[in-house]
Amino acid sequence: MQENNLNRAEKLRPIVIEVAGEPQGVVVPDAEGYRFVAVKLPAFAMDGKRFPSVETAHLAISRAVADGEAA
């Protein structure tokens, strides 16, 4: 019984999103894919957004941070 809980916990583990070596937040599994939780100011505009994959989230966060730094 406990093994099922451990497997579930592994699937729900947050995944860190880094841009240029700086952690910007994490994506957490969601019913619709992954939800981003920002931890750094440059990524706050993306906080709460949902993505179909971790790769899609990383690309979107990278672009948003780059656009914010250019402004």
PDB file with SEQRES, HELIX, SHEET and CRYST1 records, atoms N, CA, C and O in Angstrom:
SEQRES   1 A   71  MET GLN GLU ASN ASN LEU ASN ARG ALA GLU LYS LEU ARG          
SEQRES   2 A   71  PRO ILE VAL ILE GLU VAL ALA GLY GLU PRO GLN GLY VAL          
SEQRES   3 A   71  VAL VAL PRO ASP ALA GLU GLY TYR ARG PHE VAL ALA VAL          
SEQRES   4 A   71  LYS LEU PRO ALA PHE ALA MET ASP GLY LYS ARG PHE PRO          
SEQRES   5 A   71  SER VAL GLU THR ALA HIS LEU ALA ILE SER ARG ALA VAL          
SEQRES   6 A   71  ALA ASP GLY GLU ALA ALA                                      
HELIX    1 AA1 GLN A    2  LYS A   11  1                                  10    
HELIX    2 AA2 LEU A   41  MET A   46  5                                   6    
HELIX    3 AA3 VAL A   54  ALA A   70  1                                  17    
SHEET    1 AA1 4 ILE A  15  VAL A  19  0                                        
SHEET    2 AA1 4 GLU A  22  ASP A  30 -1                                        
SHEET    3 AA1 4 GLY A  33  ALA A  38 -1                                        
SHEET    4 AA1 4 ARG A  50  PHE A  51 -1                                        
CRYST1    1.000    1.000    1.000  90.00  90.00  90.00 P 1           1          
ATOM      1  N   MET A   1       0.818  -1.195   0.000  1.00  0.00           N  
ATOM      2  CA  MET A   1       0.000   0.000   0.000  1.00  0.00           C  
ATOM      3  C   MET A   1       0.864   1.261   0.000  1.00  0.00           C  
ATOM      4  O   MET A   1       0.582   2.201  -0.743  1.00  0.00           O  
ATOM      5  N   GLN A   2       1.894   1.289   0.811  1.00  0.00           N  
ATOM      6  CA  GLN A   2       2.745   2.468   0.867  1.00  0.00           C  
ATOM      7  C   GLN A   2       3.499   2.667  -0.448  1.00  0.00           C  
ATOM      8  O   GLN A   2       3.776   3.803  -0.831  1.00  0.00           O  
ATOM      9  N   GLU A   3       3.832   1.584  -1.139  1.00  0.00           N  
ATOM     10  CA  GLU A   3       4.543   1.703  -2.412  1.00  0.00           C  
ATOM     11  C   GLU A   3       3.741   2.526  -3.417  1.00  0.00           C  
ATOM     12  O   GLU A   3       4.328   3.303  -4.169  1.00  0.00           O  
ATOM     13  N   ASN A   4       2.428   2.378  -3.452  1.00  0.00           N  
ATOM     14  CA  ASN A   4       1.598   3.176  -4.343  1.00  0.00           C  
ATOM     15  C   ASN A   4       1.714   4.653  -4.022  1.00  0.00           C  
ATOM     16  O   ASN A   4       1.761   5.484  -4.929  1.00  0.00           O  
ATOM     17  N   ASN A   5       1.760   4.990  -2.744  1.00  0.00           N  
ATOM     18  CA  ASN A   5       1.910   6.391  -2.349  1.00  0.00           C  
ATOM     19  C   ASN A   5       3.262   6.947  -2.786  1.00  0.00           C  
ATOM     20  O   ASN A   5       3.352   8.103  -3.198  1.00  0.00           O  
ATOM     21  N   LEU A   6       4.309   6.136  -2.700  1.00  0.00           N  
ATOM     22  CA  LEU A   6       5.630   6.581  -3.117  1.00  0.00           C  
ATOM     23  C   LEU A   6       5.668   6.801  -4.618  1.00  0.00           C  
ATOM     24  O   LEU A   6       6.253   7.780  -5.080  1.00  0.00           O  
ATOM     25  N   ASN A   7       5.057   5.913  -5.391  1.00  0.00           N  
ATOM     26  CA  ASN A   7       5.014   6.084  -6.845  1.00  0.00           C  
ATOM     27  C   ASN A   7       4.247   7.350  -7.213  1.00  0.00           C  
ATOM     28  O   ASN A   7       4.655   8.086  -8.111  1.00  0.00           O  
ATOM     29  N   ARG A   8       3.162   7.597  -6.535  1.00  0.00           N  
ATOM     30  CA  ARG A   8       2.357   8.792  -6.794  1.00  0.00           C  
ATOM     31  C   ARG A   8       3.156  10.046  -6.448  1.00  0.00           C  
ATOM     32  O   ARG A   8       3.115  11.029  -7.188  1.00  0.00           O  
ATOM     33  N   ALA A   9       3.874  10.021  -5.344  1.00  0.00           N  
ATOM     34  CA  ALA A   9       4.683  11.175  -4.944  1.00  0.00           C  
ATOM     35  C   ALA A   9       5.754  11.468  -5.989  1.00  0.00           C  
ATOM     36  O   ALA A   9       6.031  12.632  -6.279  1.00  0.00           O  
ATOM     37  N   GLU A  10       6.355  10.432  -6.555  1.00  0.00           N  
ATOM     38  CA  GLU A  10       7.378  10.610  -7.587  1.00  0.00           C  
ATOM     39  C   GLU A  10       6.784  11.310  -8.810  1.00  0.00           C  
ATOM     40  O   GLU A  10       7.434  12.175  -9.398  1.00  0.00           O  
ATOM     41  N   LYS A  11       5.582  10.955  -9.193  1.00  0.00           N  
ATOM     42  CA  LYS A  11       4.922  11.554 -10.353  1.00  0.00           C  
ATOM     43  C   LYS A  11       4.532  13.001 -10.096  1.00  0.00           C  
ATOM     44  O   LYS A  11       4.426  13.782 -11.042  1.00  0.00           O  
ATOM     45  N   LEU A  12       4.315  13.376  -8.843  1.00  0.00           N  
ATOM     46  CA  LEU A  12       3.869  14.730  -8.509  1.00  0.00           C  
ATOM     47  C   LEU A  12       5.012  15.676  -8.148  1.00  0.00           C  
ATOM     48  O   LEU A  12       4.773  16.834  -7.805  1.00  0.00           O  
ATOM     49  N   ARG A  13       6.228  15.200  -8.223  1.00  0.00           N  
ATOM     50  CA  ARG A  13       7.393  16.006  -7.834  1.00  0.00           C  
ATOM     51  C   ARG A  13       7.556  17.224  -8.748  1.00  0.00           C  
ATOM     52  O   ARG A  13       7.496  17.083  -9.969  1.00  0.00           O  
ATOM     53  N   PRO A  14       7.758  18.399  -8.186  1.00  0.00           N  
ATOM     54  CA  PRO A  14       7.971  19.596  -9.004  1.00  0.00           C  
ATOM     55  C   PRO A  14       9.253  19.490  -9.819  1.00  0.00           C  
ATOM     56  O   PRO A  14      10.215  18.851  -9.393  1.00  0.00           O  
ATOM     57  N   ILE A  15       9.262  20.113 -10.982  1.00  0.00           N  
ATOM     58  CA  ILE A  15      10.432  20.121 -11.855  1.00  0.00           C  
ATOM     59  C   ILE A  15      10.887  21.571 -11.983  1.00  0.00           C  
ATOM     60  O   ILE A  15      10.110  22.441 -12.376  1.00  0.00           O  
ATOM     61  N   VAL A  16      12.139  21.822 -11.653  1.00  0.00           N  
ATOM     62  CA  VAL A  16      12.703  23.184 -11.669  1.00  0.00           C  
ATOM     63  C   VAL A  16      12.885  23.649 -13.110  1.00  0.00           C  
ATOM     64  O   VAL A  16      13.371  22.904 -13.961  1.00  0.00           O  
ATOM     65  N   ILE A  17      12.491  24.887 -13.366  1.00  0.00           N  
ATOM     66  CA  ILE A  17      12.715  25.529 -14.662  1.00  0.00           C  
ATOM     67  C   ILE A  17      13.796  26.586 -14.465  1.00  0.00           C  
ATOM     68  O   ILE A  17      13.614  27.547 -13.718  1.00  0.00           O  
ATOM     69  N   GLU A  18      14.922  26.392 -15.146  1.00  0.00           N  
ATOM     70  CA  GLU A  18      16.037  27.335 -15.072  1.00  0.00           C  
ATOM     71  C   GLU A  18      16.188  28.065 -16.396  1.00  0.00           C  
ATOM     72  O   GLU A  18      15.955  27.499 -17.465  1.00  0.00           O  
ATOM     73  N   VAL A  19      16.574  29.313 -16.311  1.00  0.00           N  
ATOM     74  CA  VAL A  19      16.894  30.103 -17.498  1.00  0.00           C  
ATOM     75  C   VAL A  19      18.263  30.715 -17.249  1.00  0.00           C  
ATOM     76  O   VAL A  19      18.460  31.438 -16.272  1.00  0.00           O  
ATOM     77  N   ALA A  20      19.204  30.425 -18.133  1.00  0.00           N  
ATOM     78  CA  ALA A  20      20.584  30.912 -18.005  1.00  0.00           C  
ATOM     79  C   ALA A  20      21.177  30.539 -16.643  1.00  0.00           C  
ATOM     80  O   ALA A  20      21.902  31.326 -16.034  1.00  0.00           O  
ATOM     81  N   GLY A  21      20.861  29.334 -16.179  1.00  0.00           N  
ATOM     82  CA  GLY A  21      21.413  28.836 -14.926  1.00  0.00           C  
ATOM     83  C   GLY A  21      20.718  29.331 -13.669  1.00  0.00           C  
ATOM     84  O   GLY A  21      21.103  28.947 -12.565  1.00  0.00           O  
ATOM     85  N   GLU A  22      19.702  30.176 -13.811  1.00  0.00           N  
ATOM     86  CA  GLU A  22      18.968  30.719 -12.659  1.00  0.00           C  
ATOM     87  C   GLU A  22      17.600  30.060 -12.549  1.00  0.00           C  
ATOM     88  O   GLU A  22      16.824  30.112 -13.503  1.00  0.00           O  
ATOM     89  N   PRO A  23      17.281  29.440 -11.415  1.00  0.00           N  
ATOM     90  CA  PRO A  23      15.936  28.880 -11.249  1.00  0.00           C  
ATOM     91  C   PRO A  23      14.892  30.003 -11.281  1.00  0.00           C  
ATOM     92  O   PRO A  23      15.019  31.001 -10.571  1.00  0.00           O  
ATOM     93  N   GLN A  24      13.878  29.830 -12.098  1.00  0.00           N  
ATOM     94  CA  GLN A  24      12.811  30.830 -12.216  1.00  0.00           C  
ATOM     95  C   GLN A  24      11.520  30.366 -11.557  1.00  0.00           C  
ATOM     96  O   GLN A  24      10.646  31.172 -11.241  1.00  0.00           O  
ATOM     97  N   GLY A  25      11.413  29.058 -11.355  1.00  0.00           N  
ATOM     98  CA  GLY A  25      10.212  28.485 -10.757  1.00  0.00           C  
ATOM     99  C   GLY A  25      10.183  26.984 -10.974  1.00  0.00           C  
ATOM    100  O   GLY A  25      11.187  26.368 -11.332  1.00  0.00           O  
ATOM    101  N   VAL A  26       9.019  26.415 -10.753  1.00  0.00           N  
ATOM    102  CA  VAL A  26       8.844  24.981 -10.945  1.00  0.00           C  
ATOM    103  C   VAL A  26       7.550  24.744 -11.717  1.00  0.00           C  
ATOM    104  O   VAL A  26       6.629  25.561 -11.698  1.00  0.00           O  
ATOM    105  N   VAL A  27       7.510  23.597 -12.396  1.00  0.00           N  
ATOM    106  CA  VAL A  27       6.260  23.130 -12.968  1.00  0.00           C  
ATOM    107  C   VAL A  27       5.819  21.938 -12.137  1.00  0.00           C  
ATOM    108  O   VAL A  27       6.624  21.085 -11.763  1.00  0.00           O  
ATOM    109  N   VAL A  28       4.538  21.899 -11.859  1.00  0.00           N  
ATOM    110  CA  VAL A  28       3.970  20.793 -11.094  1.00  0.00           C  
ATOM    111  C   VAL A  28       2.922  20.110 -11.951  1.00  0.00           C  
ATOM    112  O   VAL A  28       2.174  20.772 -12.671  1.00  0.00           O  
ATOM    113  N   PRO A  29       2.865  18.781 -11.876  1.00  0.00           N  
ATOM    114  CA  PRO A  29       1.846  18.071 -12.650  1.00  0.00           C  
ATOM    115  C   PRO A  29       0.452  18.577 -12.294  1.00  0.00           C  
ATOM    116  O   PRO A  29       0.153  18.898 -11.144  1.00  0.00           O  
ATOM    117  N   ASP A  30      -0.376  18.633 -13.311  1.00  0.00           N  
ATOM    118  CA  ASP A  30      -1.720  19.198 -13.205  1.00  0.00           C  
ATOM    119  C   ASP A  30      -2.626  18.303 -14.062  1.00  0.00           C  
ATOM    120  O   ASP A  30      -2.138  17.573 -14.925  1.00  0.00           O  
ATOM    121  N   ALA A  31      -3.896  18.357 -13.835  1.00  0.00           N  
ATOM    122  CA  ALA A  31      -4.833  17.548 -14.616  1.00  0.00           C  
ATOM    123  C   ALA A  31      -4.734  17.852 -16.106  1.00  0.00           C  
ATOM    124  O   ALA A  31      -5.020  16.987 -16.933  1.00  0.00           O  
ATOM    125  N   GLU A  32      -4.334  19.065 -16.455  1.00  0.00           N  
ATOM    126  CA  GLU A  32      -4.245  19.486 -17.854  1.00  0.00           C  
ATOM    127  C   GLU A  32      -2.807  19.513 -18.370  1.00  0.00           C  
ATOM    128  O   GLU A  32      -2.563  20.066 -19.443  1.00  0.00           O  
ATOM    129  N   GLY A  33      -1.866  18.946 -17.656  1.00  0.00           N  
ATOM    130  CA  GLY A  33      -0.464  18.942 -18.055  1.00  0.00           C  
ATOM    131  C   GLY A  33       0.414  19.376 -16.905  1.00  0.00           C  
ATOM    132  O   GLY A  33       0.606  18.632 -15.943  1.00  0.00           O  
ATOM    133  N   TYR A  34       0.955  20.596 -17.006  1.00  0.00           N  
ATOM    134  CA  TYR A  34       1.845  21.134 -15.971  1.00  0.00           C  
ATOM    135  C   TYR A  34       1.490  22.592 -15.710  1.00  0.00           C  
ATOM    136  O   TYR A  34       1.170  23.343 -16.632  1.00  0.00           O  
ATOM    137  N   ARG A  35       1.553  22.978 -14.435  1.00  0.00           N  
ATOM    138  CA  ARG A  35       1.282  24.361 -14.036  1.00  0.00           C  
ATOM    139  C   ARG A  35       2.579  24.962 -13.517  1.00  0.00           C  
ATOM    140  O   ARG A  35       3.295  24.334 -12.738  1.00  0.00           O  
ATOM    141  N   PHE A  36       2.876  26.181 -13.952  1.00  0.00           N  
ATOM    142  CA  PHE A  36       4.105  26.862 -13.559  1.00  0.00           C  
ATOM    143  C   PHE A  36       3.877  27.684 -12.296  1.00  0.00           C  
ATOM    144  O   PHE A  36       2.873  28.385 -12.165  1.00  0.00           O  
ATOM    145  N   VAL A  37       4.832  27.584 -11.367  1.00  0.00           N  
ATOM    146  CA  VAL A  37       4.816  28.374 -10.133  1.00  0.00           C  
ATOM    147  C   VAL A  37       6.123  29.167 -10.104  1.00  0.00           C  
ATOM    148  O   VAL A  37       7.199  28.593  -9.938  1.00  0.00           O  
ATOM    149  N   ALA A  38       6.022  30.474 -10.264  1.00  0.00           N  
ATOM    150  CA  ALA A  38       7.204  31.339 -10.330  1.00  0.00           C  
ATOM    151  C   ALA A  38       7.800  31.568  -8.945  1.00  0.00           C  
ATOM    152  O   ALA A  38       7.079  31.646  -7.951  1.00  0.00           O  
ATOM    153  N   VAL A  39       9.132  31.674  -8.896  1.00  0.00           N  
ATOM    154  CA  VAL A  39       9.813  32.008  -7.644  1.00  0.00           C  
ATOM    155  C   VAL A  39      10.742  33.217  -7.817  1.00  0.00           C  
ATOM    156  O   VAL A  39      11.291  33.721  -6.837  1.00  0.00           O  
ATOM    157  N   LYS A  40      10.918  33.677  -9.047  1.00  0.00           N  
ATOM    158  CA  LYS A  40      11.772  34.845  -9.325  1.00  0.00           C  
ATOM    159  C   LYS A  40      10.972  35.899 -10.073  1.00  0.00           C  
ATOM    160  O   LYS A  40      10.116  35.573 -10.895  1.00  0.00           O  
ATOM    161  N   LEU A  41      11.251  37.148  -9.788  1.00  0.00           N  
ATOM    162  CA  LEU A  41      10.515  38.269 -10.364  1.00  0.00           C  
ATOM    163  C   LEU A  41      10.411  38.238 -11.892  1.00  0.00           C  
ATOM    164  O   LEU A  41       9.324  38.489 -12.413  1.00  0.00           O  
ATOM    165  N   PRO A  42      11.477  37.946 -12.634  1.00  0.00           N  
ATOM    166  CA  PRO A  42      11.351  37.972 -14.101  1.00  0.00           C  
ATOM    167  C   PRO A  42      10.308  36.983 -14.648  1.00  0.00           C  
ATOM    168  O   PRO A  42       9.806  37.170 -15.757  1.00  0.00           O  
ATOM    169  N   ALA A  43       9.985  35.949 -13.890  1.00  0.00           N  
ATOM    170  CA  ALA A  43       9.049  34.928 -14.364  1.00  0.00           C  
ATOM    171  C   ALA A  43       7.638  35.090 -13.806  1.00  0.00           C  
ATOM    172  O   ALA A  43       6.754  34.303 -14.144  1.00  0.00           O  
ATOM    173  N   PHE A  44       7.406  36.095 -12.956  1.00  0.00           N  
ATOM    174  CA  PHE A  44       6.097  36.235 -12.311  1.00  0.00           C  
ATOM    175  C   PHE A  44       4.943  36.391 -13.299  1.00  0.00           C  
ATOM    176  O   PHE A  44       3.825  35.973 -12.999  1.00  0.00           O  
ATOM    177  N   ALA A  45       5.187  36.975 -14.459  1.00  0.00           N  
ATOM    178  CA  ALA A  45       4.116  37.138 -15.446  1.00  0.00           C  
ATOM    179  C   ALA A  45       3.584  35.791 -15.929  1.00  0.00           C  
ATOM    180  O   ALA A  45       2.467  35.717 -16.440  1.00  0.00           O  
ATOM    181  N   MET A  46       4.366  34.733 -15.775  1.00  0.00           N  
ATOM    182  CA  MET A  46       3.965  33.396 -16.234  1.00  0.00           C  
ATOM    183  C   MET A  46       3.385  32.539 -15.108  1.00  0.00           C  
ATOM    184  O   MET A  46       2.951  31.412 -15.349  1.00  0.00           O  
ATOM    185  N   ASP A  47       3.375  33.058 -13.899  1.00  0.00           N  
ATOM    186  CA  ASP A  47       2.902  32.297 -12.743  1.00  0.00           C  
ATOM    187  C   ASP A  47       1.469  31.801 -12.958  1.00  0.00           C  
ATOM    188  O   ASP A  47       0.583  32.569 -13.333  1.00  0.00           O  
ATOM    189  N   GLY A  48       1.261  30.516 -12.715  1.00  0.00           N  
ATOM    190  CA  GLY A  48      -0.072  29.924 -12.818  1.00  0.00           C  
ATOM    191  C   GLY A  48      -0.439  29.432 -14.206  1.00  0.00           C  
ATOM    192  O   GLY A  48      -1.467  28.775 -14.367  1.00  0.00           O  
ATOM    193  N   LYS A  49       0.369  29.730 -15.209  1.00  0.00           N  
ATOM    194  CA  LYS A  49       0.063  29.281 -16.574  1.00  0.00           C  
ATOM    195  C   LYS A  49       0.215  27.777 -16.663  1.00  0.00           C  
ATOM    196  O   LYS A  49       1.033  27.173 -15.969  1.00  0.00           O  
ATOM    197  N   ARG A  50      -0.593  27.184 -17.536  1.00  0.00           N  
ATOM    198  CA  ARG A  50      -0.567  25.723 -17.733  1.00  0.00           C  
ATOM    199  C   ARG A  50       0.045  25.400 -19.090  1.00  0.00           C  
ATOM    200  O   ARG A  50      -0.134  26.131 -20.064  1.00  0.00           O  
ATOM    201  N   PHE A  51       0.769  24.292 -19.126  1.00  0.00           N  
ATOM    202  CA  PHE A  51       1.462  23.859 -20.334  1.00  0.00           C  
ATOM    203  C   PHE A  51       1.248  22.366 -20.552  1.00  0.00           C  
ATOM    204  O   PHE A  51       1.070  21.621 -19.589  1.00  0.00           O  
ATOM    205  N   PRO A  52       1.264  21.919 -21.812  1.00  0.00           N  
ATOM    206  CA  PRO A  52       1.063  20.496 -22.090  1.00  0.00           C  
ATOM    207  C   PRO A  52       2.273  19.632 -21.748  1.00  0.00           C  
ATOM    208  O   PRO A  52       2.137  18.429 -21.527  1.00  0.00           O  
ATOM    209  N   SER A  53       3.465  20.250 -21.703  1.00  0.00           N  
ATOM    210  CA  SER A  53       4.678  19.475 -21.402  1.00  0.00           C  
ATOM    211  C   SER A  53       5.692  20.359 -20.676  1.00  0.00           C  
ATOM    212  O   SER A  53       5.579  21.585 -20.671  1.00  0.00           O  
ATOM    213  N   VAL A  54       6.671  19.718 -20.071  1.00  0.00           N  
ATOM    214  CA  VAL A  54       7.752  20.450 -19.389  1.00  0.00           C  
ATOM    215  C   VAL A  54       8.551  21.242 -20.422  1.00  0.00           C  
ATOM    216  O   VAL A  54       8.949  22.377 -20.163  1.00  0.00           O  
ATOM    217  N   GLU A  55       8.784  20.648 -21.584  1.00  0.00           N  
ATOM    218  CA  GLU A  55       9.558  21.314 -22.631  1.00  0.00           C  
ATOM    219  C   GLU A  55       8.865  22.596 -23.106  1.00  0.00           C  
ATOM    220  O   GLU A  55       9.514  23.624 -23.299  1.00  0.00           O  
ATOM    221  N   THR A  56       7.557  22.527 -23.290  1.00  0.00           N  
ATOM    222  CA  THR A  56       6.789  23.698 -23.705  1.00  0.00           C  
ATOM    223  C   THR A  56       6.866  24.787 -22.635  1.00  0.00           C  
ATOM    224  O   THR A  56       7.012  25.968 -22.949  1.00  0.00           O  
ATOM    225  N   ALA A  57       6.768  24.384 -21.388  1.00  0.00           N  
ATOM    226  CA  ALA A  57       6.857  25.334 -20.283  1.00  0.00           C  
ATOM    227  C   ALA A  57       8.228  26.002 -20.270  1.00  0.00           C  
ATOM    228  O   ALA A  57       8.324  27.222 -20.133  1.00  0.00           O  
ATOM    229  N   HIS A  58       9.278  25.217 -20.410  1.00  0.00           N  
ATOM    230  CA  HIS A  58      10.635  25.762 -20.374  1.00  0.00           C  
ATOM    231  C   HIS A  58      10.838  26.782 -21.485  1.00  0.00           C  
ATOM    232  O   HIS A  58      11.409  27.848 -21.255  1.00  0.00           O  
ATOM    233  N   LEU A  59      10.379  26.464 -22.677  1.00  0.00           N  
ATOM    234  CA  LEU A  59      10.530  27.384 -23.806  1.00  0.00           C  
ATOM    235  C   LEU A  59       9.770  28.688 -23.555  1.00  0.00           C  
ATOM    236  O   LEU A  59      10.302  29.773 -23.789  1.00  0.00           O  
ATOM    237  N   ALA A  60       8.539  28.583 -23.084  1.00  0.00           N  
ATOM    238  CA  ALA A  60       7.720  29.778 -22.826  1.00  0.00           C  
ATOM    239  C   ALA A  60       8.322  30.632 -21.714  1.00  0.00           C  
ATOM    240  O   ALA A  60       8.350  31.858 -21.823  1.00  0.00           O  
ATOM    241  N   ILE A  61       8.796  30.005 -20.661  1.00  0.00           N  
ATOM    242  CA  ILE A  61       9.391  30.753 -19.543  1.00  0.00           C  
ATOM    243  C   ILE A  61      10.682  31.429 -20.006  1.00  0.00           C  
ATOM    244  O   ILE A  61      10.938  32.586 -19.671  1.00  0.00           O  
ATOM    245  N   SER A  62      11.486  30.709 -20.769  1.00  0.00           N  
ATOM    246  CA  SER A  62      12.735  31.285 -21.288  1.00  0.00           C  
ATOM    247  C   SER A  62      12.458  32.517 -22.122  1.00  0.00           C  
ATOM    248  O   SER A  62      13.137  33.535 -21.982  1.00  0.00           O  
ATOM    249  N   ARG A  63      11.458  32.428 -22.994  1.00  0.00           N  
ATOM    250  CA  ARG A  63      11.117  33.575 -23.845  1.00  0.00           C  
ATOM    251  C   ARG A  63      10.599  34.741 -23.012  1.00  0.00           C  
ATOM    252  O   ARG A  63      10.968  35.891 -23.251  1.00  0.00           O  
ATOM    253  N   ALA A  64       9.749  34.449 -22.041  1.00  0.00           N  
ATOM    254  CA  ALA A  64       9.178  35.512 -21.215  1.00  0.00           C  
ATOM    255  C   ALA A  64      10.261  36.219 -20.406  1.00  0.00           C  
ATOM    256  O   ALA A  64      10.240  37.444 -20.283  1.00  0.00           O  
ATOM    257  N   VAL A  65      11.198  35.466 -19.859  1.00  0.00           N  
ATOM    258  CA  VAL A  65      12.287  36.069 -19.085  1.00  0.00           C  
ATOM    259  C   VAL A  65      13.181  36.898 -20.002  1.00  0.00           C  
ATOM    260  O   VAL A  65      13.591  38.000 -19.638  1.00  0.00           O  
ATOM    261  N   ALA A  66      13.483  36.375 -21.184  1.00  0.00           N  
ATOM    262  CA  ALA A  66      14.327  37.119 -22.133  1.00  0.00           C  
ATOM    263  C   ALA A  66      13.633  38.411 -22.560  1.00  0.00           C  
ATOM    264  O   ALA A  66      14.277  39.457 -22.650  1.00  0.00           O  
ATOM    265  N   ASP A  67      12.334  38.350 -22.824  1.00  0.00           N  
ATOM    266  CA  ASP A  67      11.588  39.546 -23.214  1.00  0.00           C  
ATOM    267  C   ASP A  67      11.572  40.576 -22.078  1.00  0.00           C  
ATOM    268  O   ASP A  67      11.665  41.778 -22.326  1.00  0.00           O  
ATOM    269  N   GLY A  68      11.455  40.111 -20.856  1.00  0.00           N  
ATOM    270  CA  GLY A  68      11.445  41.009 -19.701  1.00  0.00           C  
ATOM    271  C   GLY A  68      12.778  41.684 -19.493  1.00  0.00           C  
ATOM    272  O   GLY A  68      12.835  42.847 -19.093  1.00  0.00           O  
ATOM    273  N   GLU A  69      13.853  40.963 -19.762  1.00  0.00           N  
ATOM    274  CA  GLU A  69      15.189  41.542 -19.590  1.00  0.00           C  
ATOM    275  C   GLU A  69      15.506  42.555 -20.688  1.00  0.00           C  
ATOM    276  O   GLU A  69      16.288  43.485 -20.488  1.00  0.00           O  
ATOM    277  N   ALA A  70      14.885  42.357 -21.852  1.00  0.00           N  
ATOM    278  CA  ALA A  70      15.148  43.260 -22.976  1.00  0.00           C  
ATOM    279  C   ALA A  70      14.391  44.576 -22.829  1.00  0.00           C  
ATOM    280  O   ALA A  70      14.759  45.584 -23.433  1.00  0.00           O  
ATOM    281  N   ALA A  71      13.324  44.559 -22.017  1.00  0.00           N  
ATOM    282  CA  ALA A  71      12.485  45.763 -21.910  1.00  0.00           C  
ATOM    283  C   ALA A  71      13.105  46.805 -21.014  1.00  0.00           C  
ATOM    284  O   ALA A  71      12.527  47.874 -20.819  1.00  0.00           O  
TER     285      ALA A  71                                                      
END                                                                             
